[in-house]
Amino acid sequence: MYATDLQKHWENVYETKDTTRVGWFQQKPIVSLNFFEYLEIPKSAKILDAGGGDSLLVDYLLEMGYQNITVLDISAAAIHNAQIRLGSLADEVQWIVDDLSKCQLDEKYDVWHDRAAFHFLRESEELQHYLNLVRRAVKSGGFLIIGTFSKTGPTNCSGLPVTQYSTEELIDFFSNYFEPIKCLNSDHITPGGVEQNYSFCAFRRK
Ligand SMILES: C[S@@+](CC[C@H](N)C(=O)[O-])C[C@H]1O[C@@H](n2cnc3c(N)ncnc32)[C@H](O)[C@@H]1O
């Protein structure tokens, strides 16, 4: 039994698809990792991968020596896939199954990373909830690294409509609480060979 249709959608994706073939799959999340390097995130940083799914970001961060990583996703199946892949290393990671458009977080983080989850939020209440969540959860001086489909990217992801953002729109959305450090656009090539343009921004919590 699923809490919402949205959760049902994502459980179905992660239970039925080969997630190394889905559009957002990356063998190595280079753009995100480059931001960690650029921002000189210390290995002790408390990191949240919001809507992390079964992304390999956590694998690379563990390999780099990060020790305080949490992965949050609406899909328990996504989290399960990632845990199976990591084996005993999964015990070194905190896992949360929850909905970013509704949940509350008890912990505070040095880094909030979100690639291709925020862009699914379309209702103004959901967007406001996300903004409040991230502003409360990121420590003062902490970082937000966020990637969405850009204005020239797709209008749908996993069969769901998304909001496309220019880097300027990302800056504008988070401007009350976060100051931009670096923004860029990058092309992601899907496993099927399709080019998708992303807007990425890194911010510092004011
Ligand atoms: C396109 S995938 C991207 C996954 C991962 N960030 C990556 O880059 O490979 C979007 C992810 O966001 C999750 N997601 C979508 N809406 C969500 C929500 N409201 N709360 C939490 N996770 C959500 C999905 O389950 C899925 O894992």
PDBQT file of the ligand as one rigid body, heavy atoms in Angstrom, charges set to zero:
ROOT
HETATM    1  C1  LIG A 301      15.292  11.552 -12.088  1.00  0.00    +0.000 C 
HETATM    2  S1  LIG A 301      15.611  10.665 -10.628  1.00  0.00    +0.000 S 
HETATM    3  C2  LIG A 301      17.218  11.263 -10.143  1.00  0.00    +0.000 C 
HETATM    4  C3  LIG A 301      17.875  10.356  -9.150  1.00  0.00    +0.000 C 
HETATM    5  C4  LIG A 301      19.265  10.818  -8.691  1.00  0.00    +0.000 C 
HETATM    6  N1  LIG A 301      19.223  12.097  -8.033  1.00  0.00    +0.000 N 
HETATM    7  C5  LIG A 301      20.236  10.851  -9.844  1.00  0.00    +0.000 C 
HETATM    8  O1  LIG A 301      20.719  11.927 -10.189  1.00  0.00    +0.000 OA
HETATM    9  O2  LIG A 301      20.534   9.780 -10.381  1.00  0.00    +0.000 OA
HETATM   10  C6  LIG A 301      14.546  11.501  -9.473  1.00  0.00    +0.000 C 
HETATM   11  C7  LIG A 301      14.582  10.886  -8.095  1.00  0.00    +0.000 C 
HETATM   12  O3  LIG A 301      13.850  11.714  -7.215  1.00  0.00    +0.000 OA
HETATM   13  C8  LIG A 301      13.001  10.913  -6.420  1.00  0.00    +0.000 C 
HETATM   14  N2  LIG A 301      11.844  11.764  -6.093  1.00  0.00    +0.000 N 
HETATM   15  C9  LIG A 301      10.927  12.267  -6.933  1.00  0.00    +0.000 A 
HETATM   16  N3  LIG A 301      10.053  13.036  -6.262  1.00  0.00    +0.000 NA
HETATM   17  C10 LIG A 301      10.431  12.994  -4.958  1.00  0.00    +0.000 A 
HETATM   18  C11 LIG A 301       9.915  13.572  -3.754  1.00  0.00    +0.000 A 
HETATM   19  N4  LIG A 301       8.820  14.348  -3.766  1.00  0.00    +0.000 N 
HETATM   20  N5  LIG A 301      10.548  13.308  -2.600  1.00  0.00    +0.000 NA
HETATM   21  C12 LIG A 301      11.663  12.528  -2.568  1.00  0.00    +0.000 A 
HETATM   22  N6  LIG A 301      12.194  11.952  -3.675  1.00  0.00    +0.000 NA
HETATM   23  C13 LIG A 301      11.578  12.184  -4.847  1.00  0.00    +0.000 A 
HETATM   24  C14 LIG A 301      12.674   9.709  -7.286  1.00  0.00    +0.000 C 
HETATM   25  O4  LIG A 301      12.259   8.573  -6.565  1.00  0.00    +0.000 OA
HETATM   26  C15 LIG A 301      13.986   9.501  -8.025  1.00  0.00    +0.000 C 
HETATM   27  O5  LIG A 301      14.846   8.653  -7.310  1.00  0.00    +0.000 OA
ENDROOT
TORSDOF 0
